[in-house]
Structure formats: C-alpha cells, structure tokens
Amino acid sequence: MLYSIISNDVENSLAARQQARPAHLARLQQLLDDGKLVLAGPNPAIDSDNPGDAGFTGSVVVAEFSSLEAAQAWADADPYMAAGVYENVTVKPFKQVFPN
C-alpha cells in the first residue's frame, strides 16, 4: 500500500538539512531503485523552486511500504530526524487516484 510521509521542519533547519542531505537522498534513491517511490521533495519556505537562505519548511514522500508500521519505521530512521531537521512527521495511508 502507499503511504504519505509529511514532515515539518524546525525553525532555521537549512544548515542541518544540507549536512544530512546526502544520507537522506540515498534512502530515497533506494526506494526509487526498489520501484516503491511515487514522489518526494521539500516544501520551499518561499514561493520559489530555489529558496536560497529562506530554506524549507518540510518534506513530502509518497511511497509503497508493506504496512503503516513499516512506513513509520522508515520515516523514524530518516537522517533528517537524527539531524534535528524535522519537528514532527505524520505517516498516513495514501490512495492514489490520479494519475493511475
């Protein structure tokens, strides 16, 4: 089943994001390589693809996992969690309607 993982950053998370980004991206690449990643990306803090020093306010991942518990465990092990980037993370089942 698909799950949405919606993460909200702490204030001024940019430096910690940049430091943990390679490990964070490696985990997403593994999901992609396994054919389980639907989409992933950050939420810019301003209305721009490249927010520069404004940074980001969170992230969204939609991916396939075997269960809600597996999705939560994957989210809990994110390098951004260990680096203190995320203030909180919500994991929910997700039903993709479009595109199908």
Jmol script that loads the backbone (N, CA, C; Angstrom):
load data "model"
ATOM      1  N   MET A   1       0.840  -1.178   0.000  1.00  0.00           N
ATOM      2  CA  MET A   1       0.000   0.000   0.000  1.00  0.00           C
ATOM      3  C   MET A   1       0.886   1.242   0.000  1.00  0.00           C
ATOM      4  N   LEU A   2       0.324   2.339  -0.509  1.00  0.00           N
ATOM      5  CA  LEU A   2       1.046   3.608  -0.486  1.00  0.00           C
ATOM      6  C   LEU A   2       0.805   4.326   0.831  1.00  0.00           C
ATOM      7  N   TYR A   3       1.822   5.102   1.235  1.00  0.00           N
ATOM      8  CA  TYR A   3       1.742   5.916   2.444  1.00  0.00           C
ATOM      9  C   TYR A   3       2.318   7.286   2.145  1.00  0.00           C
ATOM     10  N   SER A   4       1.701   8.326   2.722  1.00  0.00           N
ATOM     11  CA  SER A   4       2.262   9.672   2.637  1.00  0.00           C
ATOM     12  C   SER A   4       3.001   9.952   3.938  1.00  0.00           C
ATOM     13  N   ILE A   5       4.180  10.509   3.782  1.00  0.00           N
ATOM     14  CA  ILE A   5       5.014  10.888   4.920  1.00  0.00           C
ATOM     15  C   ILE A   5       5.197  12.396   4.819  1.00  0.00           C
ATOM     16  N   ILE A   6       4.565  13.112   5.745  1.00  0.00           N
ATOM     17  CA  ILE A   6       4.565  14.571   5.715  1.00  0.00           C
ATOM     18  C   ILE A   6       5.351  15.058   6.923  1.00  0.00           C
ATOM     19  N   SER A   7       6.443  15.750   6.637  1.00  0.00           N
ATOM     20  CA  SER A   7       7.366  16.183   7.686  1.00  0.00           C
ATOM     21  C   SER A   7       7.396  17.699   7.765  1.00  0.00           C
ATOM     22  N   ASN A   8       7.468  18.218   8.967  1.00  0.00           N
ATOM     23  CA  ASN A   8       7.581  19.655   9.199  1.00  0.00           C
ATOM     24  C   ASN A   8       8.916  19.955   9.857  1.00  0.00           C
ATOM     25  N   ASP A   9       9.615  20.931   9.292  1.00  0.00           N
ATOM     26  CA  ASP A   9      10.936  21.313   9.801  1.00  0.00           C
ATOM     27  C   ASP A   9      10.857  22.170  11.056  1.00  0.00           C
ATOM     28  N   VAL A  10      11.921  22.118  11.832  1.00  0.00           N
ATOM     29  CA  VAL A  10      12.121  23.072  12.912  1.00  0.00           C
ATOM     30  C   VAL A  10      12.494  24.410  12.263  1.00  0.00           C
ATOM     31  N   GLU A  11      12.474  25.469  13.029  1.00  0.00           N
ATOM     32  CA  GLU A  11      12.923  26.781  12.536  1.00  0.00           C
ATOM     33  C   GLU A  11      14.402  26.708  12.168  1.00  0.00           C
ATOM     34  N   ASN A  12      14.798  27.410  11.128  1.00  0.00           N
ATOM     35  CA  ASN A  12      16.195  27.523  10.732  1.00  0.00           C
ATOM     36  C   ASN A  12      16.863  26.164  10.529  1.00  0.00           C
ATOM     37  N   SER A  13      16.230  25.307   9.767  1.00  0.00           N
ATOM     38  CA  SER A  13      16.715  23.940   9.565  1.00  0.00           C
ATOM     39  C   SER A  13      17.718  23.797   8.420  1.00  0.00           C
ATOM     40  N   LEU A  14      17.963  24.858   7.672  1.00  0.00           N
ATOM     41  CA  LEU A  14      18.730  24.743   6.432  1.00  0.00           C
ATOM     42  C   LEU A  14      20.120  24.131   6.623  1.00  0.00           C
ATOM     43  N   ALA A  15      20.873  24.580   7.592  1.00  0.00           N
ATOM     44  CA  ALA A  15      22.237  24.051   7.783  1.00  0.00           C
ATOM     45  C   ALA A  15      22.200  22.557   8.111  1.00  0.00           C
ATOM     46  N   ALA A  16      21.296  22.148   8.975  1.00  0.00           N
ATOM     47  CA  ALA A  16      21.184  20.729   9.319  1.00  0.00           C
ATOM     48  C   ALA A  16      20.708  19.915   8.123  1.00  0.00           C
ATOM     49  N   ARG A  17      19.802  20.477   7.326  1.00  0.00           N
ATOM     50  CA  ARG A  17      19.332  19.810   6.106  1.00  0.00           C
ATOM     51  C   ARG A  17      20.503  19.559   5.163  1.00  0.00           C
ATOM     52  N   GLN A  18      21.290  20.592   4.946  1.00  0.00           N
ATOM     53  CA  GLN A  18      22.403  20.474   3.999  1.00  0.00           C
ATOM     54  C   GLN A  18      23.391  19.406   4.450  1.00  0.00           C
ATOM     55  N   GLN A  19      23.637  19.321   5.734  1.00  0.00           N
ATOM     56  CA  GLN A  19      24.596  18.346   6.246  1.00  0.00           C
ATOM     57  C   GLN A  19      24.076  16.917   6.106  1.00  0.00           C
ATOM     58  N   ALA A  20      22.795  16.702   6.373  1.00  0.00           N
ATOM     59  CA  ALA A  20      22.219  15.351   6.349  1.00  0.00           C
ATOM     60  C   ALA A  20      21.675  14.959   4.975  1.00  0.00           C
ATOM     61  N   ARG A  21      21.667  15.886   4.027  1.00  0.00           N
ATOM     62  CA  ARG A  21      21.019  15.652   2.729  1.00  0.00           C
ATOM     63  C   ARG A  21      21.567  14.442   1.968  1.00  0.00           C
ATOM     64  N   PRO A  22      22.871  14.227   1.862  1.00  0.00           N
ATOM     65  CA  PRO A  22      23.341  13.062   1.105  1.00  0.00           C
ATOM     66  C   PRO A  22      22.777  11.737   1.629  1.00  0.00           C
ATOM     67  N   ALA A  23      22.748  11.563   2.930  1.00  0.00           N
ATOM     68  CA  ALA A  23      22.216  10.324   3.506  1.00  0.00           C
ATOM     69  C   ALA A  23      20.705  10.236   3.300  1.00  0.00           C
ATOM     70  N   HIS A  24      20.023  11.355   3.419  1.00  0.00           N
ATOM     71  CA  HIS A  24      18.570  11.409   3.193  1.00  0.00           C
ATOM     72  C   HIS A  24      18.255  11.014   1.749  1.00  0.00           C
ATOM     73  N   LEU A  25      18.983  11.581   0.796  1.00  0.00           N
ATOM     74  CA  LEU A  25      18.750  11.277  -0.613  1.00  0.00           C
ATOM     75  C   LEU A  25      19.091   9.836  -0.959  1.00  0.00           C
ATOM     76  N   ALA A  26      20.096   9.273  -0.307  1.00  0.00           N
ATOM     77  CA  ALA A  26      20.475   7.873  -0.562  1.00  0.00           C
ATOM     78  C   ALA A  26      19.326   6.936  -0.198  1.00  0.00           C
ATOM     79  N   ARG A  27      18.632   7.226   0.885  1.00  0.00           N
ATOM     80  CA  ARG A  27      17.489   6.389   1.275  1.00  0.00           C
ATOM     81  C   ARG A  27      16.347   6.514   0.271  1.00  0.00           C
ATOM     82  N   LEU A  28      16.116   7.731  -0.216  1.00  0.00           N
ATOM     83  CA  LEU A  28      15.079   7.923  -1.234  1.00  0.00           C
ATOM     84  C   LEU A  28      15.465   7.221  -2.531  1.00  0.00           C
ATOM     85  N   GLN A  29      16.735   7.276  -2.892  1.00  0.00           N
ATOM     86  CA  GLN A  29      17.210   6.597  -4.097  1.00  0.00           C
ATOM     87  C   GLN A  29      16.984   5.089  -3.984  1.00  0.00           C
ATOM     88  N   GLN A  30      17.176   4.536  -2.798  1.00  0.00           N
ATOM     89  CA  GLN A  30      16.943   3.109  -2.598  1.00  0.00           C
ATOM     90  C   GLN A  30      15.469   2.762  -2.809  1.00  0.00           C
ATOM     91  N   LEU A  31      14.560   3.608  -2.301  1.00  0.00           N
ATOM     92  CA  LEU A  31      13.130   3.392  -2.553  1.00  0.00           C
ATOM     93  C   LEU A  31      12.832   3.447  -4.043  1.00  0.00           C
ATOM     94  N   LEU A  32      13.446   4.402  -4.737  1.00  0.00           N
ATOM     95  CA  LEU A  32      13.253   4.528  -6.183  1.00  0.00           C
ATOM     96  C   LEU A  32      13.782   3.296  -6.900  1.00  0.00           C
ATOM     97  N   ASP A  33      14.980   2.876  -6.546  1.00  0.00           N
ATOM     98  CA  ASP A  33      15.587   1.694  -7.164  1.00  0.00           C
ATOM     99  C   ASP A  33      14.736   0.443  -6.940  1.00  0.00           C
ATOM    100  N   ASP A  34      14.057   0.387  -5.798  1.00  0.00           N
ATOM    101  CA  ASP A  34      13.195  -0.742  -5.469  1.00  0.00           C
ATOM    102  C   ASP A  34      11.805  -0.636  -6.106  1.00  0.00           C
ATOM    103  N   GLY A  35      11.559   0.460  -6.846  1.00  0.00           N
ATOM    104  CA  GLY A  35      10.270   0.665  -7.502  1.00  0.00           C
ATOM    105  C   GLY A  35       9.150   1.032  -6.547  1.00  0.00           C
ATOM    106  N   LYS A  36       9.492   1.609  -5.392  1.00  0.00           N
ATOM    107  CA  LYS A  36       8.495   1.905  -4.371  1.00  0.00           C
ATOM    108  C   LYS A  36       8.209   3.393  -4.192  1.00  0.00           C
ATOM    109  N   LEU A  37       9.013   4.262  -4.781  1.00  0.00           N
ATOM    110  CA  LEU A  37       8.848   5.699  -4.594  1.00  0.00           C
ATOM    111  C   LEU A  37       7.937   6.278  -5.660  1.00  0.00           C
ATOM    112  N   VAL A  38       6.881   6.986  -5.232  1.00  0.00           N
ATOM    113  CA  VAL A  38       5.978   7.675  -6.150  1.00  0.00           C
ATOM    114  C   VAL A  38       6.447   9.104  -6.360  1.00  0.00           C
ATOM    115  N   LEU A  39       6.750   9.799  -5.261  1.00  0.00           N
ATOM    116  CA  LEU A  39       7.258  11.174  -5.341  1.00  0.00           C
ATOM    117  C   LEU A  39       7.898  11.550  -4.026  1.00  0.00           C
ATOM    118  N   ALA A  40       8.777  12.533  -4.092  1.00  0.00           N
ATOM    119  CA  ALA A  40       9.422  13.037  -2.881  1.00  0.00           C
ATOM    120  C   ALA A  40       9.976  14.424  -3.161  1.00  0.00           C
ATOM    121  N   GLY A  41       9.916  15.274  -2.171  1.00  0.00           N
ATOM    122  CA  GLY A  41      10.506  16.594  -2.316  1.00  0.00           C
ATOM    123  C   GLY A  41      10.217  17.471  -1.119  1.00  0.00           C
ATOM    124  N   PRO A  42      10.960  18.586  -1.034  1.00  0.00           N
ATOM    125  CA  PRO A  42      10.793  19.519   0.075  1.00  0.00           C
ATOM    126  C   PRO A  42       9.756  20.596  -0.234  1.00  0.00           C
ATOM    127  N   ASN A  43       9.316  21.276   0.825  1.00  0.00           N
ATOM    128  CA  ASN A  43       8.428  22.425   0.718  1.00  0.00           C
ATOM    129  C   ASN A  43       9.265  23.684   0.900  1.00  0.00           C
ATOM    130  N   PRO A  44       9.519  24.449  -0.173  1.00  0.00           N
ATOM    131  CA  PRO A  44      10.286  25.688  -0.022  1.00  0.00           C
ATOM    132  C   PRO A  44       9.569  26.669   0.917  1.00  0.00           C
ATOM    133  N   ALA A  45      10.348  27.414   1.679  1.00  0.00           N
ATOM    134  CA  ALA A  45       9.794  28.373   2.623  1.00  0.00           C
ATOM    135  C   ALA A  45       9.209  29.593   1.921  1.00  0.00           C
ATOM    136  N   ILE A  46       9.603  29.804   0.675  1.00  0.00           N
ATOM    137  CA  ILE A  46       9.063  30.904  -0.124  1.00  0.00           C
ATOM    138  C   ILE A  46       8.600  30.340  -1.463  1.00  0.00           C
ATOM    139  N   ASP A  47       7.888  31.134  -2.216  1.00  0.00           N
ATOM    140  CA  ASP A  47       7.328  30.703  -3.497  1.00  0.00           C
ATOM    141  C   ASP A  47       8.415  30.694  -4.572  1.00  0.00           C
ATOM    142  N   SER A  48       9.307  29.694  -4.477  1.00  0.00           N
ATOM    143  CA  SER A  48      10.431  29.596  -5.392  1.00  0.00           C
ATOM    144  C   SER A  48      10.961  28.170  -5.392  1.00  0.00           C
ATOM    145  N   ASP A  49      11.367  27.693  -6.586  1.00  0.00           N
ATOM    146  CA  ASP A  49      11.999  26.376  -6.657  1.00  0.00           C
ATOM    147  C   ASP A  49      13.333  26.349  -5.932  1.00  0.00           C
ATOM    148  N   ASN A  50      14.005  27.498  -5.891  1.00  0.00           N
ATOM    149  CA  ASN A  50      15.294  27.611  -5.219  1.00  0.00           C
ATOM    150  C   ASN A  50      15.193  28.710  -4.165  1.00  0.00           C
ATOM    151  N   PRO A  51      14.790  28.365  -2.935  1.00  0.00           N
ATOM    152  CA  PRO A  51      14.541  29.396  -1.928  1.00  0.00           C
ATOM    153  C   PRO A  51      15.795  29.979  -1.277  1.00  0.00           C
ATOM    154  N   GLY A  52      16.970  29.469  -1.647  1.00  0.00           N
ATOM    155  CA  GLY A  52      18.209  30.000  -1.083  1.00  0.00           C
ATOM    156  C   GLY A  52      18.219  29.945   0.428  1.00  0.00           C
ATOM    157  N   ASP A  53      18.606  31.044   1.056  1.00  0.00           N
ATOM    158  CA  ASP A  53      18.730  31.109   2.515  1.00  0.00           C
ATOM    159  C   ASP A  53      17.399  30.973   3.239  1.00  0.00           C
ATOM    160  N   ALA A  54      16.270  31.163   2.534  1.00  0.00           N
ATOM    161  CA  ALA A  54      14.955  31.010   3.174  1.00  0.00           C
ATOM    162  C   ALA A  54      14.733  29.557   3.587  1.00  0.00           C
ATOM    163  N   GLY A  55      15.351  28.633   2.842  1.00  0.00           N
ATOM    164  CA  GLY A  55      15.286  27.224   3.213  1.00  0.00           C
ATOM    165  C   GLY A  55      13.951  26.569   2.930  1.00  0.00           C
ATOM    166  N   PHE A  56      13.629  25.594   3.759  1.00  0.00           N
ATOM    167  CA  PHE A  56      12.456  24.758   3.550  1.00  0.00           C
ATOM    168  C   PHE A  56      11.676  24.620   4.844  1.00  0.00           C
ATOM    169  N   THR A  57      10.392  24.299   4.713  1.00  0.00           N
ATOM    170  CA  THR A  57       9.523  24.156   5.887  1.00  0.00           C
ATOM    171  C   THR A  57       9.126  22.714   6.157  1.00  0.00           C
ATOM    172  N   GLY A  58       9.493  21.815   5.267  1.00  0.00           N
ATOM    173  CA  GLY A  58       9.127  20.415   5.450  1.00  0.00           C
ATOM    174  C   GLY A  58       9.363  19.624   4.184  1.00  0.00           C
ATOM    175  N   SER A  59       8.836  18.400   4.178  1.00  0.00           N
ATOM    176  CA  SER A  59       9.015  17.489   3.049  1.00  0.00           C
ATOM    177  C   SER A  59       7.784  16.604   2.902  1.00  0.00           C
ATOM    178  N   VAL A  60       7.620  16.071   1.687  1.00  0.00           N
ATOM    179  CA  VAL A  60       6.555  15.111   1.405  1.00  0.00           C
ATOM    180  C   VAL A  60       7.171  13.923   0.672  1.00  0.00           C
ATOM    181  N   VAL A  61       6.835  12.731   1.125  1.00  0.00           N
ATOM    182  CA  VAL A  61       7.234  11.494   0.445  1.00  0.00           C
ATOM    183  C   VAL A  61       5.971  10.653   0.299  1.00  0.00           C
ATOM    184  N   VAL A  62       5.752  10.122  -0.898  1.00  0.00           N
ATOM    185  CA  VAL A  62       4.704   9.127  -1.111  1.00  0.00           C
ATOM    186  C   VAL A  62       5.406   7.895  -1.660  1.00  0.00           C
ATOM    187  N   ALA A  63       5.261   6.783  -0.928  1.00  0.00           N
ATOM    188  CA  ALA A  63       5.956   5.562  -1.303  1.00  0.00           C
ATOM    189  C   ALA A  63       5.175   4.342  -0.839  1.00  0.00           C
ATOM    190  N   GLU A  64       5.537   3.201  -1.418  1.00  0.00           N
ATOM    191  CA  GLU A  64       4.910   1.934  -1.059  1.00  0.00           C
ATOM    192  C   GLU A  64       5.687   1.262   0.069  1.00  0.00           C
ATOM    193  N   PHE A  65       4.945   0.804   1.066  1.00  0.00           N
ATOM    194  CA  PHE A  65       5.502   0.041   2.171  1.00  0.00           C
ATOM    195  C   PHE A  65       4.580  -1.129   2.455  1.00  0.00           C
ATOM    196  N   SER A  66       5.072  -2.113   3.175  1.00  0.00           N
ATOM    197  CA  SER A  66       4.279  -3.306   3.465  1.00  0.00           C
ATOM    198  C   SER A  66       3.190  -3.055   4.502  1.00  0.00           C
ATOM    199  N   SER A  67       3.357  -2.010   5.318  1.00  0.00           N
ATOM    200  CA  SER A  67       2.388  -1.707   6.369  1.00  0.00           C
ATOM    201  C   SER A  67       2.613  -0.286   6.875  1.00  0.00           C
ATOM    202  N   LEU A  68       1.645   0.200   7.628  1.00  0.00           N
ATOM    203  CA  LEU A  68       1.792   1.506   8.267  1.00  0.00           C
ATOM    204  C   LEU A  68       2.984   1.501   9.216  1.00  0.00           C
ATOM    205  N   GLU A  69       3.170   0.400   9.909  1.00  0.00           N
ATOM    206  CA  GLU A  69       4.291   0.294  10.847  1.00  0.00           C
ATOM    207  C   GLU A  69       5.631   0.368  10.117  1.00  0.00           C
ATOM    208  N   ALA A  70       5.711  -0.277   8.946  1.00  0.00           N
ATOM    209  CA  ALA A  70       6.948  -0.234   8.155  1.00  0.00           C
ATOM    210  C   ALA A  70       7.210   1.175   7.636  1.00  0.00           C
ATOM    211  N   ALA A  71       6.160   1.854   7.213  1.00  0.00           N
ATOM    212  CA  ALA A  71       6.306   3.240   6.746  1.00  0.00           C
ATOM    213  C   ALA A  71       6.760   4.144   7.884  1.00  0.00           C
ATOM    214  N   GLN A  72       6.174   3.959   9.061  1.00  0.00           N
ATOM    215  CA  GLN A  72       6.550   4.768  10.222  1.00  0.00           C
ATOM    216  C   GLN A  72       7.995   4.502  10.622  1.00  0.00           C
ATOM    217  N   ALA A  73       8.392   3.240  10.595  1.00  0.00           N
ATOM    218  CA  ALA A  73       9.774   2.893  10.945  1.00  0.00           C
ATOM    219  C   ALA A  73      10.754   3.519   9.963  1.00  0.00           C
ATOM    220  N   TRP A  74      10.413   3.508   8.676  1.00  0.00           N
ATOM    221  CA  TRP A  74      11.270   4.124   7.658  1.00  0.00           C
ATOM    222  C   TRP A  74      11.384   5.619   7.935  1.00  0.00           C
ATOM    223  N   ALA A  75      10.255   6.269   8.214  1.00  0.00           N
ATOM    224  CA  ALA A  75      10.259   7.707   8.496  1.00  0.00           C
ATOM    225  C   ALA A  75      11.069   8.021   9.752  1.00  0.00           C
ATOM    226  N   ASP A  76      10.917   7.204  10.781  1.00  0.00           N
ATOM    227  CA  ASP A  76      11.634   7.436  12.042  1.00  0.00           C
ATOM    228  C   ASP A  76      13.144   7.312  11.868  1.00  0.00           C
ATOM    229  N   ALA A  77      13.587   6.523  10.892  1.00  0.00           N
ATOM    230  CA  ALA A  77      15.020   6.308  10.669  1.00  0.00           C
ATOM    231  C   ALA A  77      15.623   7.306   9.681  1.00  0.00           C
ATOM    232  N   ASP A  78      14.849   8.288   9.254  1.00  0.00           N
ATOM    233  CA  ASP A  78      15.355   9.276   8.295  1.00  0.00           C
ATOM    234  C   ASP A  78      16.515  10.063   8.902  1.00  0.00           C
ATOM    235  N   PRO A  79      17.601  10.251   8.159  1.00  0.00           N
ATOM    236  CA  PRO A  79      18.723  11.051   8.661  1.00  0.00           C
ATOM    237  C   PRO A  79      18.316  12.469   9.074  1.00  0.00           C
ATOM    238  N   TYR A  80      17.276  13.006   8.462  1.00  0.00           N
ATOM    239  CA  TYR A  80      16.809  14.328   8.880  1.00  0.00           C
ATOM    240  C   TYR A  80      16.256  14.298  10.302  1.00  0.00           C
ATOM    241  N   MET A  81      15.698  13.171  10.724  1.00  0.00           N
ATOM    242  CA  MET A  81      15.236  13.041  12.116  1.00  0.00           C
ATOM    243  C   MET A  81      16.445  13.089  13.052  1.00  0.00           C
ATOM    244  N   ALA A  82      17.452  12.287  12.743  1.00  0.00           N
ATOM    245  CA  ALA A  82      18.650  12.223  13.589  1.00  0.00           C
ATOM    246  C   ALA A  82      19.372  13.569  13.644  1.00  0.00           C
ATOM    247  N   ALA A  83      19.310  14.329  12.551  1.00  0.00           N
ATOM    248  CA  ALA A  83      19.997  15.624  12.488  1.00  0.00           C
ATOM    249  C   ALA A  83      19.185  16.757  13.110  1.00  0.00           C
ATOM    250  N   GLY A  84      17.958  16.475  13.537  1.00  0.00           N
ATOM    251  CA  GLY A  84      17.133  17.511  14.152  1.00  0.00           C
ATOM    252  C   GLY A  84      16.466  18.437  13.160  1.00  0.00           C
ATOM    253  N   VAL A  85      16.360  18.026  11.906  1.00  0.00           N
ATOM    254  CA  VAL A  85      15.710  18.852  10.877  1.00  0.00           C
ATOM    255  C   VAL A  85      14.200  18.880  11.085  1.00  0.00           C
ATOM    256  N   TYR A  86      13.624  17.715  11.362  1.00  0.00           N
ATOM    257  CA  TYR A  86      12.173  17.609  11.456  1.00  0.00           C
ATOM    258  C   TYR A  86      11.676  17.837  12.881  1.00  0.00           C
ATOM    259  N   GLU A  87      10.659  18.670  12.980  1.00  0.00           N
ATOM    260  CA  GLU A  87       9.976  18.882  14.259  1.00  0.00           C
ATOM    261  C   GLU A  87       8.976  17.759  14.506  1.00  0.00           C
ATOM    262  N   ASN A  88       8.267  17.375  13.437  1.00  0.00           N
ATOM    263  CA  ASN A  88       7.317  16.269  13.548  1.00  0.00           C
ATOM    264  C   ASN A  88       7.091  15.645  12.178  1.00  0.00           C
ATOM    265  N   VAL A  89       6.622  14.406  12.208  1.00  0.00           N
ATOM    266  CA  VAL A  89       6.382  13.642  10.987  1.00  0.00           C
ATOM    267  C   VAL A  89       5.052  12.910  11.146  1.00  0.00           C
ATOM    268  N   THR A  90       4.219  13.001  10.104  1.00  0.00           N
ATOM    269  CA  THR A  90       2.940  12.305  10.085  1.00  0.00           C
ATOM    270  C   THR A  90       2.968  11.285   8.956  1.00  0.00           C
ATOM    271  N   VAL A  91       2.621  10.045   9.270  1.00  0.00           N
ATOM    272  CA  VAL A  91       2.572   8.975   8.274  1.00  0.00           C
ATOM    273  C   VAL A  91       1.130   8.486   8.203  1.00  0.00           C
ATOM    274  N   LYS A  92       0.580   8.478   6.974  1.00  0.00           N
ATOM    275  CA  LYS A  92      -0.807   8.055   6.767  1.00  0.00           C
ATOM    276  C   LYS A  92      -0.909   7.186   5.532  1.00  0.00           C
ATOM    277  N   PRO A  93      -1.879   6.263   5.521  1.00  0.00           N
ATOM    278  CA  PRO A  93      -2.155   5.549   4.280  1.00  0.00           C
ATOM    279  C   PRO A  93      -2.550   6.547   3.196  1.00  0.00           C
ATOM    280  N   PHE A  94      -2.208   6.230   1.949  1.00  0.00           N
ATOM    281  CA  PHE A  94      -2.462   7.137   0.836  1.00  0.00           C
ATOM    282  C   PHE A  94      -3.062   6.347  -0.313  1.00  0.00           C
ATOM    283  N   LYS A  95      -4.149   6.838  -0.875  1.00  0.00           N
ATOM    284  CA  LYS A  95      -4.770   6.201  -2.035  1.00  0.00           C
ATOM    285  C   LYS A  95      -4.565   7.094  -3.248  1.00  0.00           C
ATOM    286  N   GLN A  96      -3.761   6.625  -4.177  1.00  0.00           N
ATOM    287  CA  GLN A  96      -3.512   7.388  -5.393  1.00  0.00           C
ATOM    288  C   GLN A  96      -4.692   7.221  -6.339  1.00  0.00           C
ATOM    289  N   VAL A  97      -5.247   8.350  -6.791  1.00  0.00           N
ATOM    290  CA  VAL A  97      -6.356   8.344  -7.737  1.00  0.00           C
ATOM    291  C   VAL A  97      -5.869   8.817  -9.106  1.00  0.00           C
ATOM    292  N   PHE A  98      -5.092   9.886  -9.132  1.00  0.00           N
ATOM    293  CA  PHE A  98      -4.528  10.415 -10.379  1.00  0.00           C
ATOM    294  C   PHE A  98      -3.041  10.639 -10.211  1.00  0.00           C
ATOM    295  N   PRO A  99      -2.222  10.466 -11.213  1.00  0.00           N
ATOM    296  CA  PRO A  99      -2.564   9.619 -12.369  1.00  0.00           C
ATOM    297  C   PRO A  99      -2.604   8.163 -11.944  1.00  0.00           C
ATOM    298  N   ASN A 100      -3.301   7.379 -12.729  1.00  0.00           N
ATOM    299  CA  ASN A 100      -3.393   5.957 -12.378  1.00  0.00           C
ATOM    300  C   ASN A 100      -2.720   5.095 -13.405  1.00  0.00           C
TER     301      ASN A 100
END
end "model"
wireframe off; spacefill off
backbone 0.3
color backbone group
